Amino acid sequence: MTIDKLLRISLALDINIADVFATPRSPQLSSPNSSIRCITRAGEGKSVSSPGGSYVYQAYDLLKKNITPIIAEITARSLKEFGPLHRHDGEEFIYVMEGELALYTDTYTPTHLNQGDTVYFDSGMGHAYVAVGEAACKILIVFSTPDDASLGLVEGALPSPN
């Protein structure tokens, strides 16, 4: 078979001619991280305190992960008490487990979330968590984790409030 005929076949099939000569790839059944499992028992986790609350990092001993889950008790009752807005790469998801949360950002008016409510947002947007009302405010935070940030989290640093 000539190159000309192979070229015509690749054009007719809408495939790259290099794929005709490439070594067949075996299908990848799973990603290198697909066998990861990390259990954090109740009452365990890496605790970090801040003026705005206490944060318990789940799966803290696993360094190479795509997300960072945190269970947080928010104690700040005002933006002043919370401190500077947090801002970091990635995306973030919040689920209000107990109480009521006011989510402040540098882009939107404050959003009030009740127990069972969720919000998903770009973590690069400055954000702060403030407890509303008298009841305790407990939330689940899950944010995407850049590879170079995991070690800082394990060492106890909250995402830097740029």
FENBELPE-V506233 format. One record per backbone hydrogen bond with DSSP energy under -0.5 kcal/mol. NH is the residue of the N-H (numbers start at 1). CO is the residue of the C=O. If there is no record, write none. Layout:
BEGIN
nh->(NH:NH)
co->(CO:CO)
END
This chain:
BEGIN
nh->(6:7:8:9:10:11:12:13:14:14:15:19:20:20:21:22:29:34:36:41:44:46:47:48:50:53:54:55:56:57:57:58:60:62:63:65:68:70:71:72:72:73:74:74:75:75:76:82:83:86:87:88:92:93:94:95:96:97:97:98:100:101:102:103:103:104:104:105:106:111:113:113:115:116:117:119:121:123:123:124:125:127:128:130:131:132:137:138:138:139:140:141:141:142:143:144:145:146:149:150:150:153:154:155:156:157:162:162)
co->(2:3:4:5:6:7:8:9:10:11:10:16:16:17:17:18:27:31:33:39:41:57:45:55:53:50:73:48:71:46:55:69:57:59:61:63:143:141:56:70:139:54:72:137:52:73:52:78:79:127:160:123:121:142:119:140:117:95:138:138:132:113:130:101:111:102:128:108:126:103:101:111:99:96:114:94:92:90:121:90:122:86:104:102:76:100:74:98:136:72:95:70:139:93:68:91:66:144:146:146:147:149:150:151:153:152:87:160)
END
